[in-house]
Structure formats: C-alpha cells, structure tokens
Amino acid sequence: RLDYVVVDPVLNNSNNLAAADRGRWVPIRPGTDGALVMGIMRWMFDNDKVNTDYLGWANIKAAEAAGEPSFTNAGWLLIAEDGHPRQGRFLRGSDIGMEVASDEQYHDADPYVIATVTGELVAAESVMMPAVLDASRVIELGGKLVTVKTPFEMLRESARRFDIAEYSALCGVPEEV
C-alpha cells in the first residue's frame, strides 16, 4: 500500500478522492513551492540525507563502473567569485592551463574540472574516482585570485540561507511536516 501526501493550496476531489484513507492533504501558500523545496533540502543537508556517494561521480564511465546509472555535475567546479565575468559558469580546462585549441575554448573539447582527494584539479571526464564535493578554494585565473566551489556547496549554502522555521513561515507548511 502506498501512502501519499498532496501539497496544494486547495484540496479538491481529484487530488484526494482516489485513496482518501491513505492520502493526506497539506495546504501551502500559493506561489511558495520554492520555499517548501528549499526547506526540504535544508532538512536533508542538516540530517545527512543526501546521497553524496552518488553525487560525486563526475562522468558516465566512472559512474557506471561504480554501479550507478548516471553521473552528476555536483562535483564540477564553478567560478563563484562575485563580479567575475564568468561567475556562475563551470571552470574549464583551458582556464587552468590544459591544452585546448583556441576555437574549442568553452566548447565540448574544453573539459569541465573537478578536484580530487589529493587536491589536484583534473578534467572531470578523465577520472575513475568520485569528485570531492566540498572543494571550495581560491585559484589563480588570468592573473587574479578567484574563488571556485562545487554546485553541491552552492546549493547547500543556498538551502542554509534560512532555517526550517523561516521556510515554514514563508510557505505555511508546519515544520513537523
């Protein structure tokens, strides 16, 4: 038997009639779905309910060798420096001195970059080990010091911007739900 929850501002017959004995309605303020999702993510990060083993696989070959069906970019490095012209974009091999033809820079032949457990920055496509998800660091790009982080770190920071009580107050869903 499947129990389920319907999160919707309005409970109507099409949402809950099919399995009323196993369903539960949780009202939410209209337009606050994002706050609910961020609150759920905050809870997952705070309670170690994120599958970091899976999230570290940075290419399909390594992921499949580990028995995973796919890879993620959660460990690829992003340029996180405020005001940098490429802020929010992935760090590429050409950024750190990997040989890439000039007409291929920032295209498919220019690899995404991860950090390994030894701290080395390498092409994501070339490794058979998981990327380090907590890889925040300052590197030199074009003669300037620039902060890079993983999407995993950026999402965790974003989810922790508010606490569970604040997310609950925003969306109207009680904390205990």
VENHU-V472510 format. One record per residue. N is the residue number from 1. SS is DSSP state (H for helix, E for strand, - for the rest). PSI is psi in whole degrees, -180 to 180 (NA if undefined). Layout:
n=N ss=SS psi=PSI
n=N ss=SS psi=PSI
This chain:
n=1 ss=- psi=143
n=2 ss=- psi=123
n=3 ss=- psi=146
n=4 ss=E psi=163
n=5 ss=E psi=135
n=6 ss=E psi=120
n=7 ss=E psi=112
n=8 ss=- psi=143
n=9 ss=- psi=-31
n=10 ss=- psi=131
n=11 ss=- psi=118
n=12 ss=- psi=170
n=13 ss=H psi=-35
n=14 ss=H psi=-22
n=15 ss=H psi=-37
n=16 ss=H psi=-6
n=17 ss=- psi=-35
n=18 ss=- psi=-36
n=19 ss=- psi=58
n=20 ss=- psi=-33
n=21 ss=- psi=-18
n=22 ss=- psi=-2
n=23 ss=E psi=159
n=24 ss=E psi=135
n=25 ss=E psi=131
n=26 ss=E psi=111
n=27 ss=- psi=148
n=28 ss=- psi=148
n=29 ss=- psi=134
n=30 ss=- psi=138
n=31 ss=- psi=10
n=32 ss=- psi=22
n=33 ss=H psi=-38
n=34 ss=H psi=-41
n=35 ss=H psi=-39
n=36 ss=H psi=-48
n=37 ss=H psi=-43
n=38 ss=H psi=-36
n=39 ss=H psi=-40
n=40 ss=H psi=-44
n=41 ss=H psi=-41
n=42 ss=H psi=-47
n=43 ss=H psi=-43
n=44 ss=H psi=-45
n=45 ss=H psi=-45
n=46 ss=H psi=-26
n=47 ss=- psi=17
n=48 ss=- psi=48
n=49 ss=- psi=26
n=50 ss=- psi=131
n=51 ss=- psi=77
n=52 ss=H psi=-26
n=53 ss=H psi=-45
n=54 ss=H psi=-44
n=55 ss=H psi=-22
n=56 ss=- psi=-15
n=57 ss=- psi=111
n=58 ss=- psi=-3
n=59 ss=- psi=159
n=60 ss=H psi=-38
n=61 ss=H psi=-47
n=62 ss=H psi=-41
n=63 ss=H psi=-48
n=64 ss=H psi=-38
n=65 ss=H psi=-28
n=66 ss=- psi=1
n=67 ss=- psi=14
n=68 ss=- psi=148
n=69 ss=- psi=-17
n=70 ss=- psi=174
n=71 ss=- psi=173
n=72 ss=- psi=166
n=73 ss=- psi=17
n=74 ss=- psi=-24
n=75 ss=- psi=-3
n=76 ss=E psi=145
n=77 ss=E psi=139
n=78 ss=E psi=149
n=79 ss=E psi=116
n=80 ss=- psi=9
n=81 ss=- psi=120
n=82 ss=- psi=133
n=83 ss=- psi=-9
n=84 ss=- psi=140
n=85 ss=- psi=-21
n=86 ss=- psi=23
n=87 ss=- psi=132
n=88 ss=- psi=-4
n=89 ss=- psi=156
n=90 ss=E psi=142
n=91 ss=- psi=136
n=92 ss=E psi=161
n=93 ss=H psi=-40
n=94 ss=H psi=-25
n=95 ss=H psi=-30
n=96 ss=H psi=17
n=97 ss=- psi=8
n=98 ss=- psi=145
n=99 ss=- psi=118
n=100 ss=- psi=132
n=101 ss=- psi=143
n=102 ss=H psi=-34
n=103 ss=H psi=-8
n=104 ss=H psi=-4
n=105 ss=- psi=129
n=106 ss=- psi=23
n=107 ss=- psi=-170
n=108 ss=- psi=-36
n=109 ss=- psi=-9
n=110 ss=- psi=104
n=111 ss=- psi=152
n=112 ss=E psi=158
n=113 ss=E psi=140
n=114 ss=E psi=167
n=115 ss=E psi=139
n=116 ss=- psi=173
n=117 ss=- psi=-21
n=118 ss=- psi=-4
n=119 ss=- psi=-3
n=120 ss=- psi=141
n=121 ss=E psi=123
n=122 ss=E psi=165
n=123 ss=E psi=128
n=124 ss=H psi=-35
n=125 ss=H psi=-13
n=126 ss=H psi=-6
n=127 ss=- psi=152
n=128 ss=- psi=25
n=129 ss=- psi=159
n=130 ss=- psi=150
n=131 ss=- psi=154
n=132 ss=- psi=124
n=133 ss=- psi=-30
n=134 ss=- psi=81
n=135 ss=- psi=18
n=136 ss=- psi=134
n=137 ss=E psi=169
n=138 ss=E psi=128
n=139 ss=E psi=168
n=140 ss=E psi=127
n=141 ss=E psi=119
n=142 ss=- psi=36
n=143 ss=- psi=5
n=144 ss=E psi=148
n=145 ss=E psi=130
n=146 ss=E psi=136
n=147 ss=E psi=133
n=148 ss=E psi=148
n=149 ss=E psi=167
n=150 ss=E psi=157
n=151 ss=H psi=-34
n=152 ss=H psi=-47
n=153 ss=H psi=-41
n=154 ss=H psi=-42
n=155 ss=H psi=-43
n=156 ss=H psi=-44
n=157 ss=H psi=-42
n=158 ss=H psi=-44
n=159 ss=H psi=-30
n=160 ss=- psi=8
n=161 ss=- psi=-36
n=162 ss=- psi=159
n=163 ss=- psi=173
n=164 ss=H psi=-40
n=165 ss=H psi=-40
n=166 ss=H psi=-42
n=167 ss=H psi=-42
n=168 ss=H psi=-45
n=169 ss=H psi=-36
n=170 ss=H psi=-44
n=171 ss=H psi=-12
n=172 ss=- psi=7
n=173 ss=- psi=125
n=174 ss=- psi=146
n=175 ss=- psi=-42
n=176 ss=- psi=-15
n=177 ss=- psi=NA
